[in-house]
Amino acid sequence: MDCMICSRSSTYYFSKRYTEAPFDAFMREIGEVAYRRCDHCGFVFSETHARLHSRDWGRLNEQFHHYNENPDSPINQPPYAEQAMMLALLRQHGLIAADGMLDYAAGYGSLSRLMARYFHLPLPIYDPYVHAPDLDCYVDEPHPGSYRTVINSAMFEHVLTRRDLDRVHELVAPDGCLVLHTVVCENVPCDSDWFYLRPPVHVAFHTNKSMNILMQQWGYQSSIYCPPSKCWVLLRQPWAQVQAKVEAVNRELQSTWLVGKDGFMDYWKGF
């Protein structure tokens, strides 16, 4: 199977069998999972999940996300409070648009609720699998190219096809940016016990090189990383046009809240 990022060939990397409850039950019919690694960019993906029938993939996601909504779940949730503060700061300093935002694959709207309650900022949400019409900010069907800031939290590790990734980027307006929360490292460990493999729906693992390639393909020139929120902001502008604003945020907070560069900000290069 070829890499969905750079279309180069991939080779077998390692396998994993889920033995931890309740994931062992979720994965019983699927069995052992084989992972492949791109020979060029290092992107790692599950060959086993990619071959699942859509019905079985949907059922696995439903089982996992229903379990993960339980407050006793050991799976960490995204740092929503820090993400909300980051978005408010970026807007105030003109690093992202003051209007036209969308949280794609937003689940039950946790980030949107925080934005509304504590920052009085509307954040429309959409999720192709979770329908939340009780929220005033729910979007029935997002329109491609319509949003100047698209937020996507904890989805890039769940994709089975390149189309899943492109669908997110296509929502961004020509002058817009894409905000991502996922794990990106220099090299994906060849280790079936790696922490990010614990959820059985984590099937795609990005590297600094694969993300830099993706940025180039999509037309983003620079990026910012926010360590407290564990988010990247992919920007159309070169770093020279945004560097002063990033430095202004850090001066105001008297800490390094934001770091950036041209291309993909490889913050976790040593990992």
N, C-alpha and C positions, 0 to 999 in steps of 0.2 A: 504494500500500500504506500502511496506517495504522501508526502507531507502537505497538509492543507494550507500551510503558510507560504512555502517557497516552491512547492511542487517537485522537490527533489525526492530521491529514493529514501526509504527508511529501512532499518534492520531491527530484528528482535532485540529487546533490551532486558526485560525480566518479567516474571509472573508473580501473581499474588492470589492467594485463596483467603477469603474472608472467614474468620473464625470467631470474631467478636459479636456477641448478641447486642442488638437484634439484627445486625447486618448479615450474619451468617444465614438467617432465615430469608432475608430479602434476596440474597444472592444464591440460594440453594439450587435453583433451576438453571442459573447462568453458569455456575461453577467457577473454575479458575480463570483469572483474567490475565491476558497477555498484553504487554505494553511494547510499543515500538518507538524508536528514536530516529529523528531525521538525521541523516548523515551530514547535512550541510549546516542547519541552524540549531540543531539540538532540541527542537520541539519534540515532546513526548506525548503519546496518545494511546488510548486503549483500543487495540484492534478488536477485542471481544465485544465491547460495547458498540463499536461502530457497525458491527454485523447484526446487532439485535433488531428484531422487528419493532417498528415504532410503538406498537401496543405494549410490548414488554418494557421498552425504555420508559414509556409514560407511566406504567404501573410502578416501576422502580422509583421514579422521581416522586410519585404520589406517596408511596410508603415512607420514603426518607423524609420528605418535607412535613408530612403529618407528624412523624416522630420528632423532628427537630423543632416543631412549634412548642413542644413540652418544655417548660422552664427547667426541668431536671436534665435535659439533654446535655451531654458533655461536649457537644460540638460548639465551638466559639461562633458567635454572631459577629458581623462586621461592626467596627467602632462607629456607630451611628452618630453619637454625640459629637465626636471629633470631626466627622464628615460634615455635619451641619455647620459647625463653626468654620470649617475650611471654606465651604461654599459662601457663607456670609462674608468672610474676609476677602475672598477672591472677587466677589461682586463689588464690594465697597472700594477696592483698589483698581477696578477696571480691568482685571485679568480675565474675567468671564463676563458674559452679557448680563445685564440687569433684568432682562426679560427673555421669554422664549426658552424656558428650561423644561426638560422631561427626564424623569427617572424611569429608565427602561428595565424591565424584569424586576420591578420594585417589590414583588411579593405582596405583603399586606400593608405596605406604605409606612413602614417604621420611620424611615428618614423623612418622608414628607410630613408626618405628624410632628416631628421635632422641629422642622423648619417653620411650620405654621405656629406652633405654640411658643417657641423661645425666640425666634427671629422674625416672626410676622411676615414671612416670605412664602408665597405660594409655590409649590413644587408639584406640578401634574405628574401622575404616575400611569404606567401601563405595564401589564404583565401578560404574556401570551398564554400562561397556564393558570394564573390566579386571578379570578374575577372579583373585584372589590367595589361594586357599584354604590356601596353605602358611603364611600368617600367622595366628597364634593370635587376633589381634584382628579378623579379617575377619567382617563381618556379611553373612549371605546375603540378607536383605531388611529394610531399615530400616522402622520403623513410624512413621507420621505423628504428630506431637505428642508424641513420646517422649523428645526429647533437649533438655537444658537449655543445651547449647552445641553448635552446629553450625558446623563449619569448612568453608569452601569456597574452595579456592585455585586460581586461574587457570582458572575455568570460565565466569565471567560474560561473557567475551569470545567464548565458543564457542556461544552459544545462538542457535537459529533461531526459537523460538516463545516466547510468554509462559509457556506450560505448563512449559518447561524451567526458568524462574526460579521459578515458584510451587512446583514440586516440591521445591526446596531449602528454601524458607521453611516449607512445610507440615510439615517434620520437626521444627521448633522447638516446644518445649513452650510453653504460655501464659505461663510466667514465664521463658522462656529468651532467649538472645541468638544472633545470627548473626555469625560472623567471616568477612570477605571479603578476598581478595587479588586485585586486578585493577587496571587503570589507569582512573582517573577524573580528568577535567580540566574546566576551565571551558567550553572549546569544542574540539570535535574538529577538528584541522586539515584544511583542504581541500587535501590533499597526498598523492598516491599513493605518495610515498617516505617517509611517516611511519613511524617505526621499528616501531610496533605493528601495522602492516599486513604486516610481513615474513612471519610465519607465515600460510600460505594458509587456515588454519582459524580465524583471528581474524575474526569476522564481525559482532560487536556491540560498540559503543563508547559508554560511558556518560559522562554529564556530571554536574556537581554538581546541576544542576536535576533531571535525570531520576532520580538516586539519591534526592534529597530526596522526590520524588513517590512513588517506590517504597517508601521508608520509611513515609510516611504511609498508603499503601494497606495495608501489612502491619502497621501498629500499633506501630512502633518510635518512641520519643520522642526519644532522644538518641544520639550516636555518639562513639566514640573513634577516633583515628587514631594508629598507631604508626609513625613514620618508619623506624626500622631494619628492621622486618619488612614494611613496606609493606602493612599490613593495617588494615581498618576493623572495629570492633566495634559492631554495631547493638544498642541496648539498649531494653528496655521502659520503664525508669525515666527521668524527667526528669533533666537535667544536674545540677540542684541536689542530687540524692540520691547522685550518684557523684563529684562534683567533688573532695571531700576525699580520697577514696581514690586518685584519679588523681594529685593533688598529693603524696600520701604516697609513691607509686612514684617520682616524679621527684626528691623529696628524697632517698630512699634511694639512687638511682643517681647523684645529683648531675648530672643531665642531663635534658633534655626528651625522655623516651622516649615520653610519651603527651600528646596534646592532645585536647580534646573540646568539645562544645557541644550545645545543643538542636538537633534536626534533623540534617541530614547535615553532617559535618565537612569543609568544603570546603578542605582543606589545600592543594590545587594550584589555588587560585582564580586565581593569576596566570599560569597556563600554559594 
